[in-house]
Amino acid sequence: MAVETADWFGSDTGQSSSSVTDRYRLAASSTMDSAQKPSLCVVDVLADVDESMSGQTTLMLYEHLETDALDDMVEASPEKRSHVEVRFTVDEYLVVVRSTDTILVYEPD
């Protein structure tokens, strides 16, 4: 039986993880709009990256993570004087949301 191991960027079964540059490449980097919830900013960036999503409202981010929890963690971070980084996948994209108002979207290499 293979043992599944996880790293920051996904899962590998029975093998050591490779470097990030071997698996993903940066597709977009954006600064969050302070007037919007972080989860809505993520949707905007993903729509810009994935042309098939552009102009569509079919991306349901809540199917991939708890959007209220993401918003709460990122918005509470400055009050707590801490930095938060949340990583998750949406389809084939790796999304990194940082409490420093940064969103990074990586695509498979």
N, C-alpha and C positions, 0 to 999 in steps of 0.2 A: 504494500500500500504506500503510495507516494505521500510525502508530507508537504502540505501547502505552506509556504512561507510568504510573508508579506513585507513589502518595503513601502516607502512613502508613495511610490508611484504605481502600485498595483500588486498583483500576485504572480508568483512563479511556483510551479509545482516541481519539487525535487531538484531545483538548481539554484545556484547563487544568483543574486540580482546583478544586472548589468548597470552601467552608468546611465544617468538620465539622458545624456546626449545621444546614446545609442538607441534610445527608445522613443524619445519625444523631442520635438523641436518647437521653439517659441513661435506661435502664430499671431499672438496679439498681446499687447500690454496697454493697460488703460488706467487712468486715474478715476476713482469713483466721484460721481457728482454728489456733493453733500446734501442736495435737495431731494435725492432719491434714496430709497432703501437699497442696501447692498445687493440684495437678491435681484432687484429690478435692473441694477447696473450690470450684473452678471448676464442677464438675459440679453441686454443690449449688446454687450461685447460678443457673446456667442452668435447673435444674429449677424453681426458684422463679419465674423470669421467664416461662418458657414453660410454661403450664399443661398443654399437651398432653404434656409430658415428665414432669409430676409423677406420682410413684408408679411410674414406669416405669424399667426399667434398660436401655432400648434405646440411650441415648446412649453412643456409643463414642468418647470424646474422642481416643483414639489414632488414629482415622481422620482427625482434623483436624490433629494435631501430635504430635511425639514427647514423650509425657508425662514420661518419665524426664529428658529434657533440660530441660523446663520446671521440674521439681522441683529438679534440680541447680543450675540458674542462680539461681533464687529463693532457695534455701536457702544457697548459697555466698556470696551477695552481702554479708551482714553481716560475714562473716569477711574479705572482701576490701575492706571499707569502701567499697563502691560501691553504686550504685543501678541496678537493672535494671528495664526496662519491656518486656514482651513483648506484642505485639498479634497477634491472629489472628481468623479468622472461624469460626463454627460455624453452619451453615445461614445465616440472614440476619442473625445477631447478630455484632457486633464485640465482642471480649472483650479487655480490657486487664488484665494482671496486673502488679502493681508489687511490687518487693521490700520496699516499705514496708508490706507486709501488706494491700494494697488490691486488690480486684477490682472492675472497672467493666464493666458490660454495657450496650451501646448497641444500640438497634433502629433499623431504617430509619425515616426520617421521612416 
